[in-house]
Amino acid sequence: MAESNECFNIGSTVSCKTCFHEELQGEVLAFDSHVKLLTLKSAASSGRTSLCDIRMVNLSYVSQVTVLKEAAASPLPSLPSLNLDKLNSRAKRNIDAKQRFIQAMQAGVTPDGQKLFLTICKTIEEVTWVGPSILVMNHVVINPPYLPENVREHKDSKEPNMKTLSYIRKIVDKFHKDQQNVSLNNGTSVASIVAEVQPVSQ
């Protein structure tokens, strides 16, 4: 185990030998002496130069740590200031979205409705639940059973937007076609497996 009184400077290059005889090497990004946690950055294991690997090493499971290169004595760069109002606003939006999702689950939303909701969330940020219905960008509502013909303009929408309505219909239509293809593929594969294990009649 590494000595508890050791300290590692940000930017230093260190090598760690774990209790599993694995050697880790990298640049120190952070070190917390209270919990003996060392964060190392190294070249990406995928080989891509635009990426890097970040490892968090628990020094309680390290038998030896060697400083290969000490960081140059230079002041640490100042951290950018955080916009706390923006962060709090984002956290509140996420909490509200999760609560609406829970309410929808309690309202008995079908698995298809849940999957469609998540599919739309991948491309559009403003997606919420209004009871069992999906509200998109405050303009379009998708009512159960969540088919393309159930996509309608929201009654509280201040300005009609046929382009958005058409776009959401296409997403819903593609979602159902993809679901059908998955079902067909699964059905075909299961049928072929069953056919293979069926005994041949004499």
PyMOL CGO cylinders between C-alpha atoms (Angstrom):
from pymol import cmd
from pymol.cgo import CYLINDER

trace = [
    CYLINDER, 0.00, 0.00, 0.00, 1.24, 3.51, -0.78, 0.3, 1, 1, 1, 1, 1, 1,
    CYLINDER, 1.24, 3.51, -0.78, 2.36, 5.61, 2.17, 0.3, 1, 1, 1, 1, 1, 1,
    CYLINDER, 2.36, 5.61, 2.17, -0.46, 7.73, 3.59, 0.3, 1, 1, 1, 1, 1, 1,
    CYLINDER, -0.46, 7.73, 3.59, 1.76, 10.81, 3.87, 0.3, 1, 1, 1, 1, 1, 1,
    CYLINDER, 1.76, 10.81, 3.87, 2.61, 10.82, 0.15, 0.3, 1, 1, 1, 1, 1, 1,
    CYLINDER, 2.61, 10.82, 0.15, 1.51, 13.80, -1.90, 0.3, 1, 1, 1, 1, 1, 1,
    CYLINDER, 1.51, 13.80, -1.90, 1.32, 14.00, -5.67, 0.3, 1, 1, 1, 1, 1, 1,
    CYLINDER, 1.32, 14.00, -5.67, 1.52, 17.23, -7.60, 0.3, 1, 1, 1, 1, 1, 1,
    CYLINDER, 1.52, 17.23, -7.60, -0.89, 17.89, -10.44, 0.3, 1, 1, 1, 1, 1, 1,
    CYLINDER, -0.89, 17.89, -10.44, 0.89, 17.30, -13.75, 0.3, 1, 1, 1, 1, 1, 1,
    CYLINDER, 0.89, 17.30, -13.75, 3.43, 14.80, -12.39, 0.3, 1, 1, 1, 1, 1, 1,
    CYLINDER, 3.43, 14.80, -12.39, 3.84, 11.47, -14.19, 0.3, 1, 1, 1, 1, 1, 1,
    CYLINDER, 3.84, 11.47, -14.19, 3.60, 8.46, -11.88, 0.3, 1, 1, 1, 1, 1, 1,
    CYLINDER, 3.60, 8.46, -11.88, 3.63, 4.68, -12.14, 0.3, 1, 1, 1, 1, 1, 1,
    CYLINDER, 3.63, 4.68, -12.14, 1.50, 2.53, -9.82, 0.3, 1, 1, 1, 1, 1, 1,
    CYLINDER, 1.50, 2.53, -9.82, 1.80, -1.18, -9.16, 0.3, 1, 1, 1, 1, 1, 1,
    CYLINDER, 1.80, -1.18, -9.16, -1.49, -2.59, -7.90, 0.3, 1, 1, 1, 1, 1, 1,
    CYLINDER, -1.49, -2.59, -7.90, -1.98, -5.57, -5.59, 0.3, 1, 1, 1, 1, 1, 1,
    CYLINDER, -1.98, -5.57, -5.59, -3.14, -7.44, -8.72, 0.3, 1, 1, 1, 1, 1, 1,
    CYLINDER, -3.14, -7.44, -8.72, 0.38, -6.93, -10.23, 0.3, 1, 1, 1, 1, 1, 1,
    CYLINDER, 0.38, -6.93, -10.23, -1.00, -4.50, -12.80, 0.3, 1, 1, 1, 1, 1, 1,
    CYLINDER, -1.00, -4.50, -12.80, 1.10, -1.47, -13.70, 0.3, 1, 1, 1, 1, 1, 1,
    CYLINDER, 1.10, -1.47, -13.70, -0.66, 1.82, -14.32, 0.3, 1, 1, 1, 1, 1, 1,
    CYLINDER, -0.66, 1.82, -14.32, 1.11, 4.90, -15.57, 0.3, 1, 1, 1, 1, 1, 1,
    CYLINDER, 1.11, 4.90, -15.57, -0.16, 8.39, -16.25, 0.3, 1, 1, 1, 1, 1, 1,
    CYLINDER, -0.16, 8.39, -16.25, -0.28, 12.08, -15.50, 0.3, 1, 1, 1, 1, 1, 1,
    CYLINDER, -0.28, 12.08, -15.50, -1.75, 13.12, -12.14, 0.3, 1, 1, 1, 1, 1, 1,
    CYLINDER, -1.75, 13.12, -12.14, -5.01, 15.00, -12.62, 0.3, 1, 1, 1, 1, 1, 1,
    CYLINDER, -5.01, 15.00, -12.62, -6.12, 14.97, -8.99, 0.3, 1, 1, 1, 1, 1, 1,
    CYLINDER, -6.12, 14.97, -8.99, -5.16, 13.54, -5.61, 0.3, 1, 1, 1, 1, 1, 1,
    CYLINDER, -5.16, 13.54, -5.61, -7.27, 13.26, -2.46, 0.3, 1, 1, 1, 1, 1, 1,
    CYLINDER, -7.27, 13.26, -2.46, -5.11, 12.30, 0.50, 0.3, 1, 1, 1, 1, 1, 1,
    CYLINDER, -5.11, 12.30, 0.50, -8.10, 11.79, 2.84, 0.3, 1, 1, 1, 1, 1, 1,
    CYLINDER, -8.10, 11.79, 2.84, -9.56, 8.91, 0.82, 0.3, 1, 1, 1, 1, 1, 1,
    CYLINDER, -9.56, 8.91, 0.82, -6.24, 7.96, -0.86, 0.3, 1, 1, 1, 1, 1, 1,
    CYLINDER, -6.24, 7.96, -0.86, -7.62, 8.44, -4.35, 0.3, 1, 1, 1, 1, 1, 1,
    CYLINDER, -7.62, 8.44, -4.35, -5.34, 9.25, -7.27, 0.3, 1, 1, 1, 1, 1, 1,
    CYLINDER, -5.34, 9.25, -7.27, -6.71, 10.25, -10.69, 0.3, 1, 1, 1, 1, 1, 1,
    CYLINDER, -6.71, 10.25, -10.69, -4.45, 9.50, -13.65, 0.3, 1, 1, 1, 1, 1, 1,
    CYLINDER, -4.45, 9.50, -13.65, -4.67, 10.47, -17.32, 0.3, 1, 1, 1, 1, 1, 1,
    CYLINDER, -4.67, 10.47, -17.32, -2.98, 8.32, -19.95, 0.3, 1, 1, 1, 1, 1, 1,
    CYLINDER, -2.98, 8.32, -19.95, -3.05, 7.75, -23.72, 0.3, 1, 1, 1, 1, 1, 1,
    CYLINDER, -3.05, 7.75, -23.72, -6.31, 6.22, -24.93, 0.3, 1, 1, 1, 1, 1, 1,
    CYLINDER, -6.31, 6.22, -24.93, -6.30, 2.42, -24.98, 0.3, 1, 1, 1, 1, 1, 1,
    CYLINDER, -6.30, 2.42, -24.98, -8.31, 2.67, -28.22, 0.3, 1, 1, 1, 1, 1, 1,
    CYLINDER, -8.31, 2.67, -28.22, -5.30, 4.34, -29.89, 0.3, 1, 1, 1, 1, 1, 1,
    CYLINDER, -5.30, 4.34, -29.89, -7.26, 7.48, -30.83, 0.3, 1, 1, 1, 1, 1, 1,
    CYLINDER, -7.26, 7.48, -30.83, -5.09, 10.54, -30.23, 0.3, 1, 1, 1, 1, 1, 1,
    CYLINDER, -5.09, 10.54, -30.23, -8.12, 12.79, -29.67, 0.3, 1, 1, 1, 1, 1, 1,
    CYLINDER, -8.12, 12.79, -29.67, -9.12, 10.73, -26.60, 0.3, 1, 1, 1, 1, 1, 1,
    CYLINDER, -9.12, 10.73, -26.60, -7.49, 9.71, -23.32, 0.3, 1, 1, 1, 1, 1, 1,
    CYLINDER, -7.49, 9.71, -23.32, -8.10, 7.20, -20.53, 0.3, 1, 1, 1, 1, 1, 1,
    CYLINDER, -8.10, 7.20, -20.53, -8.91, 8.48, -17.05, 0.3, 1, 1, 1, 1, 1, 1,
    CYLINDER, -8.91, 8.48, -17.05, -8.35, 6.07, -14.16, 0.3, 1, 1, 1, 1, 1, 1,
    CYLINDER, -8.35, 6.07, -14.16, -9.20, 6.55, -10.51, 0.3, 1, 1, 1, 1, 1, 1,
    CYLINDER, -9.20, 6.55, -10.51, -6.75, 4.54, -8.40, 0.3, 1, 1, 1, 1, 1, 1,
    CYLINDER, -6.75, 4.54, -8.40, -7.46, 3.60, -4.80, 0.3, 1, 1, 1, 1, 1, 1,
    CYLINDER, -7.46, 3.60, -4.80, -4.03, 3.73, -3.17, 0.3, 1, 1, 1, 1, 1, 1,
    CYLINDER, -4.03, 3.73, -3.17, -5.18, 1.22, -0.53, 0.3, 1, 1, 1, 1, 1, 1,
    CYLINDER, -5.18, 1.22, -0.53, -4.80, -1.41, -3.27, 0.3, 1, 1, 1, 1, 1, 1,
    CYLINDER, -4.80, -1.41, -3.27, -1.45, -0.17, -4.58, 0.3, 1, 1, 1, 1, 1, 1,
    CYLINDER, -1.45, -0.17, -4.58, 1.79, -1.75, -3.42, 0.3, 1, 1, 1, 1, 1, 1,
    CYLINDER, 1.79, -1.75, -3.42, 4.16, 0.79, -4.96, 0.3, 1, 1, 1, 1, 1, 1,
    CYLINDER, 4.16, 0.79, -4.96, 3.98, 4.26, -6.45, 0.3, 1, 1, 1, 1, 1, 1,
    CYLINDER, 3.98, 4.26, -6.45, 6.92, 5.77, -8.32, 0.3, 1, 1, 1, 1, 1, 1,
    CYLINDER, 6.92, 5.77, -8.32, 7.11, 9.37, -9.47, 0.3, 1, 1, 1, 1, 1, 1,
    CYLINDER, 7.11, 9.37, -9.47, 8.62, 9.18, -12.96, 0.3, 1, 1, 1, 1, 1, 1,
    CYLINDER, 8.62, 9.18, -12.96, 8.56, 12.90, -13.69, 0.3, 1, 1, 1, 1, 1, 1,
    CYLINDER, 8.56, 12.90, -13.69, 7.84, 15.70, -11.27, 0.3, 1, 1, 1, 1, 1, 1,
    CYLINDER, 7.84, 15.70, -11.27, 5.56, 18.48, -12.49, 0.3, 1, 1, 1, 1, 1, 1,
    CYLINDER, 5.56, 18.48, -12.49, 7.19, 21.79, -13.34, 0.3, 1, 1, 1, 1, 1, 1,
    CYLINDER, 7.19, 21.79, -13.34, 6.76, 24.32, -10.55, 0.3, 1, 1, 1, 1, 1, 1,
    CYLINDER, 6.76, 24.32, -10.55, 4.15, 26.58, -12.05, 0.3, 1, 1, 1, 1, 1, 1,
    CYLINDER, 4.15, 26.58, -12.05, 0.98, 28.03, -10.60, 0.3, 1, 1, 1, 1, 1, 1,
    CYLINDER, 0.98, 28.03, -10.60, -2.15, 26.03, -11.24, 0.3, 1, 1, 1, 1, 1, 1,
    CYLINDER, -2.15, 26.03, -11.24, -4.45, 27.48, -13.90, 0.3, 1, 1, 1, 1, 1, 1,
    CYLINDER, -4.45, 27.48, -13.90, -7.42, 29.33, -12.49, 0.3, 1, 1, 1, 1, 1, 1,
    CYLINDER, -7.42, 29.33, -12.49, -10.68, 27.43, -12.70, 0.3, 1, 1, 1, 1, 1, 1,
    CYLINDER, -10.68, 27.43, -12.70, -13.48, 28.91, -14.77, 0.3, 1, 1, 1, 1, 1, 1,
    CYLINDER, -13.48, 28.91, -14.77, -16.29, 30.48, -12.78, 0.3, 1, 1, 1, 1, 1, 1,
    CYLINDER, -16.29, 30.48, -12.78, -19.49, 28.48, -12.59, 0.3, 1, 1, 1, 1, 1, 1,
    CYLINDER, -19.49, 28.48, -12.59, -22.86, 29.90, -13.53, 0.3, 1, 1, 1, 1, 1, 1,
    CYLINDER, -22.86, 29.90, -13.53, -24.75, 28.61, -10.48, 0.3, 1, 1, 1, 1, 1, 1,
    CYLINDER, -24.75, 28.61, -10.48, -28.10, 29.98, -11.68, 0.3, 1, 1, 1, 1, 1, 1,
    CYLINDER, -28.10, 29.98, -11.68, -27.77, 28.03, -14.94, 0.3, 1, 1, 1, 1, 1, 1,
    CYLINDER, -27.77, 28.03, -14.94, -26.71, 24.85, -13.10, 0.3, 1, 1, 1, 1, 1, 1,
    CYLINDER, -26.71, 24.85, -13.10, -29.59, 25.14, -10.61, 0.3, 1, 1, 1, 1, 1, 1,
    CYLINDER, -29.59, 25.14, -10.61, -32.02, 25.76, -13.46, 0.3, 1, 1, 1, 1, 1, 1,
    CYLINDER, -32.02, 25.76, -13.46, -30.76, 22.67, -15.34, 0.3, 1, 1, 1, 1, 1, 1,
    CYLINDER, -30.76, 22.67, -15.34, -30.98, 20.56, -12.17, 0.3, 1, 1, 1, 1, 1, 1,
    CYLINDER, -30.98, 20.56, -12.17, -34.55, 21.75, -11.56, 0.3, 1, 1, 1, 1, 1, 1,
    CYLINDER, -34.55, 21.75, -11.56, -35.55, 20.95, -15.17, 0.3, 1, 1, 1, 1, 1, 1,
    CYLINDER, -35.55, 20.95, -15.17, -34.09, 17.45, -14.86, 0.3, 1, 1, 1, 1, 1, 1,
    CYLINDER, -34.09, 17.45, -14.86, -35.81, 16.82, -11.52, 0.3, 1, 1, 1, 1, 1, 1,
    CYLINDER, -35.81, 16.82, -11.52, -39.14, 18.05, -12.96, 0.3, 1, 1, 1, 1, 1, 1,
    CYLINDER, -39.14, 18.05, -12.96, -38.72, 15.79, -16.00, 0.3, 1, 1, 1, 1, 1, 1,
    CYLINDER, -38.72, 15.79, -16.00, -38.00, 12.75, -13.79, 0.3, 1, 1, 1, 1, 1, 1,
    CYLINDER, -38.00, 12.75, -13.79, -41.03, 13.52, -11.60, 0.3, 1, 1, 1, 1, 1, 1,
    CYLINDER, -41.03, 13.52, -11.60, -43.27, 13.81, -14.67, 0.3, 1, 1, 1, 1, 1, 1,
    CYLINDER, -43.27, 13.81, -14.67, -41.88, 10.52, -15.95, 0.3, 1, 1, 1, 1, 1, 1,
    CYLINDER, -41.88, 10.52, -15.95, -42.70, 8.85, -12.61, 0.3, 1, 1, 1, 1, 1, 1,
    CYLINDER, -42.70, 8.85, -12.61, -46.21, 10.32, -12.73, 0.3, 1, 1, 1, 1, 1, 1,
    CYLINDER, -46.21, 10.32, -12.73, -46.66, 8.90, -16.23, 0.3, 1, 1, 1, 1, 1, 1,
    CYLINDER, -46.66, 8.90, -16.23, -45.53, 5.47, -15.03, 0.3, 1, 1, 1, 1, 1, 1,
    CYLINDER, -45.53, 5.47, -15.03, -48.08, 5.66, -12.22, 0.3, 1, 1, 1, 1, 1, 1,
    CYLINDER, -48.08, 5.66, -12.22, -50.74, 6.67, -14.76, 0.3, 1, 1, 1, 1, 1, 1,
    CYLINDER, -50.74, 6.67, -14.76, -50.19, 3.34, -16.50, 0.3, 1, 1, 1, 1, 1, 1,
    CYLINDER, -50.19, 3.34, -16.50, -48.26, 4.41, -19.61, 0.3, 1, 1, 1, 1, 1, 1,
    CYLINDER, -48.26, 4.41, -19.61, -47.65, 1.43, -21.90, 0.3, 1, 1, 1, 1, 1, 1,
    CYLINDER, -47.65, 1.43, -21.90, -44.11, 0.16, -22.61, 0.3, 1, 1, 1, 1, 1, 1,
    CYLINDER, -44.11, 0.16, -22.61, -44.49, 1.47, -26.20, 0.3, 1, 1, 1, 1, 1, 1,
    CYLINDER, -44.49, 1.47, -26.20, -45.27, 4.93, -24.82, 0.3, 1, 1, 1, 1, 1, 1,
    CYLINDER, -45.27, 4.93, -24.82, -42.20, 4.81, -22.58, 0.3, 1, 1, 1, 1, 1, 1,
    CYLINDER, -42.20, 4.81, -22.58, -39.95, 3.69, -25.45, 0.3, 1, 1, 1, 1, 1, 1,
    CYLINDER, -39.95, 3.69, -25.45, -41.33, 6.38, -27.77, 0.3, 1, 1, 1, 1, 1, 1,
    CYLINDER, -41.33, 6.38, -27.77, -40.76, 9.03, -25.10, 0.3, 1, 1, 1, 1, 1, 1,
    CYLINDER, -40.76, 9.03, -25.10, -37.10, 7.98, -24.75, 0.3, 1, 1, 1, 1, 1, 1,
    CYLINDER, -37.10, 7.98, -24.75, -36.66, 7.83, -28.54, 0.3, 1, 1, 1, 1, 1, 1,
    CYLINDER, -36.66, 7.83, -28.54, -37.92, 11.40, -28.98, 0.3, 1, 1, 1, 1, 1, 1,
    CYLINDER, -37.92, 11.40, -28.98, -35.71, 12.59, -26.08, 0.3, 1, 1, 1, 1, 1, 1,
    CYLINDER, -35.71, 12.59, -26.08, -32.63, 11.50, -28.06, 0.3, 1, 1, 1, 1, 1, 1,
    CYLINDER, -32.63, 11.50, -28.06, -33.22, 14.19, -30.71, 0.3, 1, 1, 1, 1, 1, 1,
    CYLINDER, -33.22, 14.19, -30.71, -35.42, 16.79, -28.98, 0.3, 1, 1, 1, 1, 1, 1,
    CYLINDER, -35.42, 16.79, -28.98, -34.76, 18.26, -25.56, 0.3, 1, 1, 1, 1, 1, 1,
    CYLINDER, -34.76, 18.26, -25.56, -38.21, 19.71, -24.82, 0.3, 1, 1, 1, 1, 1, 1,
    CYLINDER, -38.21, 19.71, -24.82, -40.20, 16.53, -24.21, 0.3, 1, 1, 1, 1, 1, 1,
    CYLINDER, -40.20, 16.53, -24.21, -42.47, 16.12, -21.19, 0.3, 1, 1, 1, 1, 1, 1,
    CYLINDER, -42.47, 16.12, -21.19, -45.40, 14.06, -19.97, 0.3, 1, 1, 1, 1, 1, 1,
    CYLINDER, -45.40, 14.06, -19.97, -48.89, 15.48, -19.54, 0.3, 1, 1, 1, 1, 1, 1,
    CYLINDER, -48.89, 15.48, -19.54, -50.65, 12.59, -17.84, 0.3, 1, 1, 1, 1, 1, 1,
    CYLINDER, -50.65, 12.59, -17.84, -50.29, 9.63, -20.22, 0.3, 1, 1, 1, 1, 1, 1,
    CYLINDER, -50.29, 9.63, -20.22, -49.69, 11.94, -23.23, 0.3, 1, 1, 1, 1, 1, 1,
    CYLINDER, -49.69, 11.94, -23.23, -46.32, 13.07, -24.58, 0.3, 1, 1, 1, 1, 1, 1,
    CYLINDER, -46.32, 13.07, -24.58, -45.89, 16.82, -25.09, 0.3, 1, 1, 1, 1, 1, 1,
    CYLINDER, -45.89, 16.82, -25.09, -43.16, 17.89, -27.53, 0.3, 1, 1, 1, 1, 1, 1,
    CYLINDER, -43.16, 17.89, -27.53, -41.80, 21.46, -27.61, 0.3, 1, 1, 1, 1, 1, 1,
    CYLINDER, -41.80, 21.46, -27.61, -45.10, 22.72, -26.12, 0.3, 1, 1, 1, 1, 1, 1,
    CYLINDER, -45.10, 22.72, -26.12, -46.59, 22.49, -29.62, 0.3, 1, 1, 1, 1, 1, 1,
    CYLINDER, -46.59, 22.49, -29.62, -47.33, 18.84, -30.34, 0.3, 1, 1, 1, 1, 1, 1,
    CYLINDER, -47.33, 18.84, -30.34, -49.07, 16.22, -28.21, 0.3, 1, 1, 1, 1, 1, 1,
    CYLINDER, -49.07, 16.22, -28.21, -48.99, 12.45, -28.77, 0.3, 1, 1, 1, 1, 1, 1,
    CYLINDER, -48.99, 12.45, -28.77, -51.91, 10.66, -27.16, 0.3, 1, 1, 1, 1, 1, 1,
    CYLINDER, -51.91, 10.66, -27.16, -52.18, 6.93, -26.43, 0.3, 1, 1, 1, 1, 1, 1,
    CYLINDER, -52.18, 6.93, -26.43, -51.83, 4.52, -28.18, 0.3, 1, 1, 1, 1, 1, 1,
    CYLINDER, -51.83, 4.52, -28.18, -48.98, 6.71, -29.57, 0.3, 1, 1, 1, 1, 1, 1,
    CYLINDER, -48.98, 6.71, -29.57, -49.53, 6.04, -33.28, 0.3, 1, 1, 1, 1, 1, 1,
    CYLINDER, -49.53, 6.04, -33.28, -48.85, 8.60, -36.07, 0.3, 1, 1, 1, 1, 1, 1,
    CYLINDER, -48.85, 8.60, -36.07, -52.58, 9.42, -36.23, 0.3, 1, 1, 1, 1, 1, 1,
    CYLINDER, -52.58, 9.42, -36.23, -52.47, 10.27, -32.50, 0.3, 1, 1, 1, 1, 1, 1,
    CYLINDER, -52.47, 10.27, -32.50, -50.01, 13.12, -33.13, 0.3, 1, 1, 1, 1, 1, 1,
    CYLINDER, -50.01, 13.12, -33.13, -51.90, 16.40, -32.81, 0.3, 1, 1, 1, 1, 1, 1,
    CYLINDER, -51.90, 16.40, -32.81, -51.30, 20.07, -32.32, 0.3, 1, 1, 1, 1, 1, 1,
    CYLINDER, -51.30, 20.07, -32.32, -51.40, 20.94, -28.63, 0.3, 1, 1, 1, 1, 1, 1,
    CYLINDER, -51.40, 20.94, -28.63, -54.53, 22.92, -27.70, 0.3, 1, 1, 1, 1, 1, 1,
    CYLINDER, -54.53, 22.92, -27.70, -52.44, 25.46, -25.69, 0.3, 1, 1, 1, 1, 1, 1,
    CYLINDER, -52.44, 25.46, -25.69, -49.99, 26.03, -28.53, 0.3, 1, 1, 1, 1, 1, 1,
    CYLINDER, -49.99, 26.03, -28.53, -49.84, 29.74, -29.25, 0.3, 1, 1, 1, 1, 1, 1,
    CYLINDER, -49.84, 29.74, -29.25, -48.79, 29.38, -32.87, 0.3, 1, 1, 1, 1, 1, 1,
    CYLINDER, -48.79, 29.38, -32.87, -49.61, 26.47, -35.20, 0.3, 1, 1, 1, 1, 1, 1,
    CYLINDER, -49.61, 26.47, -35.20, -46.50, 24.85, -36.60, 0.3, 1, 1, 1, 1, 1, 1,
    CYLINDER, -46.50, 24.85, -36.60, -47.28, 22.32, -39.34, 0.3, 1, 1, 1, 1, 1, 1,
    CYLINDER, -47.28, 22.32, -39.34, -43.57, 21.67, -39.96, 0.3, 1, 1, 1, 1, 1, 1,
    CYLINDER, -43.57, 21.67, -39.96, -43.03, 20.53, -36.34, 0.3, 1, 1, 1, 1, 1, 1,
    CYLINDER, -43.03, 20.53, -36.34, -46.23, 18.47, -36.45, 0.3, 1, 1, 1, 1, 1, 1,
    CYLINDER, -46.23, 18.47, -36.45, -45.10, 16.70, -39.63, 0.3, 1, 1, 1, 1, 1, 1,
    CYLINDER, -45.10, 16.70, -39.63, -41.60, 16.11, -38.22, 0.3, 1, 1, 1, 1, 1, 1,
    CYLINDER, -41.60, 16.11, -38.22, -42.95, 14.52, -35.01, 0.3, 1, 1, 1, 1, 1, 1,
    CYLINDER, -42.95, 14.52, -35.01, -45.33, 12.32, -37.05, 0.3, 1, 1, 1, 1, 1, 1,
    CYLINDER, -45.33, 12.32, -37.05, -42.33, 11.04, -39.05, 0.3, 1, 1, 1, 1, 1, 1,
    CYLINDER, -42.33, 11.04, -39.05, -40.45, 10.23, -35.82, 0.3, 1, 1, 1, 1, 1, 1,
    CYLINDER, -40.45, 10.23, -35.82, -43.47, 8.32, -34.46, 0.3, 1, 1, 1, 1, 1, 1,
    CYLINDER, -43.47, 8.32, -34.46, -43.97, 6.50, -37.77, 0.3, 1, 1, 1, 1, 1, 1,
    CYLINDER, -43.97, 6.50, -37.77, -40.28, 5.49, -37.93, 0.3, 1, 1, 1, 1, 1, 1,
    CYLINDER, -40.28, 5.49, -37.93, -40.39, 4.37, -34.29, 0.3, 1, 1, 1, 1, 1, 1,
    CYLINDER, -40.39, 4.37, -34.29, -43.29, 1.98, -34.98, 0.3, 1, 1, 1, 1, 1, 1,
    CYLINDER, -43.29, 1.98, -34.98, -41.68, 0.65, -38.18, 0.3, 1, 1, 1, 1, 1, 1,
    CYLINDER, -41.68, 0.65, -38.18, -38.44, -0.03, -36.27, 0.3, 1, 1, 1, 1, 1, 1,
    CYLINDER, -38.44, -0.03, -36.27, -40.43, -1.80, -33.53, 0.3, 1, 1, 1, 1, 1, 1,
    CYLINDER, -40.43, -1.80, -33.53, -42.15, -3.98, -36.14, 0.3, 1, 1, 1, 1, 1, 1,
    CYLINDER, -42.15, -3.98, -36.14, -38.81, -4.86, -37.75, 0.3, 1, 1, 1, 1, 1, 1,
    CYLINDER, -38.81, -4.86, -37.75, -37.37, -5.85, -34.37, 0.3, 1, 1, 1, 1, 1, 1,
    CYLINDER, -37.37, -5.85, -34.37, -40.41, -8.03, -33.68, 0.3, 1, 1, 1, 1, 1, 1,
    CYLINDER, -40.41, -8.03, -33.68, -40.21, -9.64, -37.12, 0.3, 1, 1, 1, 1, 1, 1,
    CYLINDER, -40.21, -9.64, -37.12, -36.48, -10.30, -36.80, 0.3, 1, 1, 1, 1, 1, 1,
    CYLINDER, -36.48, -10.30, -36.80, -36.91, -11.79, -33.35, 0.3, 1, 1, 1, 1, 1, 1,
    CYLINDER, -36.91, -11.79, -33.35, -39.81, -13.92, -34.57, 0.3, 1, 1, 1, 1, 1, 1,
    CYLINDER, -39.81, -13.92, -34.57, -37.82, -15.20, -37.55, 0.3, 1, 1, 1, 1, 1, 1,
    CYLINDER, -37.82, -15.20, -37.55, -34.77, -16.08, -35.47, 0.3, 1, 1, 1, 1, 1, 1,
    CYLINDER, -34.77, -16.08, -35.47, -36.86, -17.89, -32.86, 0.3, 1, 1, 1, 1, 1, 1,
    CYLINDER, -36.86, -17.89, -32.86, -38.75, -19.82, -35.57, 0.3, 1, 1, 1, 1, 1, 1,
    CYLINDER, -38.75, -19.82, -35.57, -35.51, -20.88, -37.24, 0.3, 1, 1, 1, 1, 1, 1,
    CYLINDER, -35.51, -20.88, -37.24, -34.03, -22.05, -33.94, 0.3, 1, 1, 1, 1, 1, 1,
    CYLINDER, -34.03, -22.05, -33.94, -37.17, -24.06, -33.16, 0.3, 1, 1, 1, 1, 1, 1,
    CYLINDER, -37.17, -24.06, -33.16, -37.08, -25.57, -36.65, 0.3, 1, 1, 1, 1, 1, 1,
    CYLINDER, -37.08, -25.57, -36.65, -33.47, -26.66, -36.12, 0.3, 1, 1, 1, 1, 1, 1,
    CYLINDER, -33.47, -26.66, -36.12, -34.20, -28.55, -32.90, 0.3, 1, 1, 1, 1, 1, 1,
    CYLINDER, -34.20, -28.55, -32.90, -37.44, -30.19, -34.07, 0.3, 1, 1, 1, 1, 1, 1,
    CYLINDER, -37.44, -30.19, -34.07, -36.98, -33.96, -34.52, 0.3, 1, 1, 1, 1, 1, 1,
    CYLINDER, -36.98, -33.96, -34.52, -37.50, -35.20, -38.05, 0.3, 1, 1, 1, 1, 1, 1,
    CYLINDER, -37.50, -35.20, -38.05, -40.64, -37.33, -38.28, 0.3, 1, 1, 1, 1, 1, 1,
    CYLINDER, -40.64, -37.33, -38.28, -40.08, -40.92, -39.40, 0.3, 1, 1, 1, 1, 1, 1,
]
cmd.load_cgo(trace, "trace")
